[in-house]
Amino acid sequence: MKRWPIELLFWMAALGALAMTNLESPHYSLCPIANMGWDWCPGCGIGRAIAALMQGQIRQSFEFHVLGIPALILIIHRIWDLGKQFLNRKKNLINYRRINHV
């Protein structure tokens, strides 16, 4: 059996971590722009926006970043596609082994 795709595991783990994020606690940012001391960055807050969405706080999500909903939709779509690809490869491998008695 083939291993799980790393990208699929990464996105699933990332969404799992965001779902458990405490939105009330201060956070450390990995953003290089924020770490240089600039006040505005086009991407800052998108992780917290996704976390708020996953916790049902839509208004707070918009306050963190307006692209939180589209980002979450894209990530879920990517997880769906990667999962389908993985399952199709696994199904094809099983069928191949059954037909060829490998």
C-alpha positions in Angstrom: 0.0 0.0 0.0 1.3 3.4 -0.9 2.0 6.0 1.8 -0.3 9.0 2.3 0.6 12.1 0.3 2.6 14.5 2.4 0.6 17.5 1.1 -2.7 15.9 2.0 -1.4 15.2 5.6 0.0 18.8 5.8 -3.3 20.5 4.9 -5.3 18.2 7.2 -3.0 18.9 10.1 -3.0 22.6 9.4 -6.8 22.8 9.4 -6.9 20.6 12.6 -4.4 23.0 14.3 -6.4 26.0 13.2 -9.6 24.5 14.5 -8.1 24.2 17.9 -6.6 27.7 17.9 -7.4 29.9 20.9 -8.4 33.1 19.3 -8.2 35.1 22.5 -4.4 34.4 23.1 -1.7 36.6 21.6 0.1 34.8 18.9 3.6 34.7 17.3 3.6 35.4 13.6 5.8 33.6 11.1 5.2 36.5 8.7 8.5 38.1 7.7 6.8 41.4 7.0 5.2 41.5 10.5 8.5 40.5 12.1 10.2 43.4 10.4 7.9 45.7 12.3 5.6 46.8 9.5 2.0 47.3 10.6 0.2 46.0 7.5 0.7 42.8 5.6 -1.8 41.4 3.0 -1.6 37.9 4.4 -1.5 38.5 8.2 -4.6 37.4 9.9 -5.7 34.8 7.4 -4.9 31.9 9.6 -6.8 33.4 12.5 -9.7 34.2 10.0 -9.8 30.5 9.1 -9.7 29.5 12.7 -12.6 31.8 13.6 -14.6 30.4 10.7 -14.0 26.8 11.9 -15.3 27.9 15.3 -18.4 29.5 13.8 -17.4 33.1 14.4 -18.0 34.6 10.9 -18.0 38.2 11.9 -14.7 37.9 13.8 -13.3 36.0 10.8 -14.0 39.0 8.6 -12.3 41.3 11.1 -9.2 39.2 11.0 -9.1 38.9 7.2 -11.7 39.3 4.4 -10.2 36.4 2.4 -10.7 33.8 5.2 -13.8 32.2 3.6 -12.2 31.8 0.1 -9.0 30.5 1.6 -10.9 27.9 3.6 -12.9 26.8 0.6 -9.7 26.5 -1.5 -7.9 24.4 1.2 -10.9 22.1 1.6 -11.1 21.7 -2.2 -7.4 20.9 -2.3 -7.8 18.3 0.5 -10.8 16.8 -1.4 -8.8 16.6 -4.7 -5.8 15.0 -3.0 -7.9 12.5 -1.1 -9.7 11.5 -4.3 -6.4 11.1 -6.1 -5.0 9.0 -3.3 -8.1 6.7 -3.1 -8.1 6.3 -6.9 -4.5 5.2 -6.9 -5.1 2.8 -4.1 -8.2 1.4 -5.9 -6.3 1.0 -9.2 -3.5 -0.8 -7.4 -5.9 -3.2 -5.8 -7.6 -3.9 -9.1 -4.3 -4.4 -10.8 -3.1 -6.9 -8.2 -6.4 -8.7 -8.4 -6.4 -9.0 -12.2 -2.7 -9.9 -12.4 -2.6 -12.0 -9.3 0.4 -10.1 -8.0 
